[in-house]
């Protein structure tokens, strides 16, 4: 991520929690409540964990620390509910063709 950023290429992508150099806080398998998040930054890279139905962990050089947004989530009964999530998660989901 740092190499890409040094070449003015912004990147965002998921990462496995067992990866070398990932902050220890993100490796602990914390039991997140639904829509709870953890956001850490080091230099120009932001590390984000957020729980929707599962915990998602990603790195981004295109976002800033604690940048949040609202997304619309479909509930089991079919109705939509607005929830707050990290902007990096919302942007990644949109880029992958999701509805978040």
N, C-alpha and C positions, 0 to 999 in steps of 0.2 A: 504494500500500500504506500509506504513512504517513497519507494523508488518511482512509482507511477506519479505520485503527487509532485515529486521533484522535477518531473517532466511536464508539469501542468496538465496531467490527466487525472480527473476526479474519478474515484471508484467507490462502489458499494457492493457488498456481497456477504453471504452467510459464511460462518466459520464454525468448525467443530470445537466444542469446548475443551477438548483434550490437546489442542494445538499449542506448540511451544510458543512462549512469549505472550500468551493471552493472560490478562490479569488474573491473579489467583482468586479474586472475588467471583469471577465468572466461571471458575472451574469447580466450585463447591457444591453444585447441584442444589442450590437454594430452592426451597419450596415457595414459589411465587404464588400470590393470589392472582385471580384473573385480572388482566389489564395492569398489573404491576410491572414496573420496569427498573432497570439499573443502567445508568449511563456513565461511562468513564472516558476521559480524554488523555491522550499522550501526544504531545506535539500537534501535528495536523490530523491525527486519526482519532475518530470517536468509536468506541466500542459500546454496543447497545445490546441489552437482553430485555425481552418483553414477552409476557405470557398472554396468549389469546387462548386457543385450545391446547397448544403446546408452547414450550419456551423456544423462542427464536433468538439466535445470537448472530450479530453481524458487525462488520467493520465498515466505516465510511470515511472518506476524505472530502465528501461533498456536503457534510452537515456540521453543525456546531453543537456544543454541549447543551443539553437540556432544551433543545428545540422540539416543541410538542405541537400536535395538531389534532383535530377531531376527525374521526372516520365513522362511517355508518356501518354497523354490523347487523346481519340478519340473525334473529333469535330463532330458537327451535320452533316457536309457534308461527314463524314467518314474518313477524313485524320487525321493523328496523329500529335500532337503538344507537344513539351517538355515544361514542366512547373516546377518551383521550388516549393517544399513543404517541410514541416518539416519531417525529417527522421522517427520520431515516427508515423506519419500518414501513410507514405508509408509502413513501416513495419507492422503496424496494418492491413492495407488494404490487403497486401500480405498474412498475416496469416489467414485472413477471406476468402481467395479465390478470392479476387478482382484483378483487373488489374493495380491498382495504384502503 
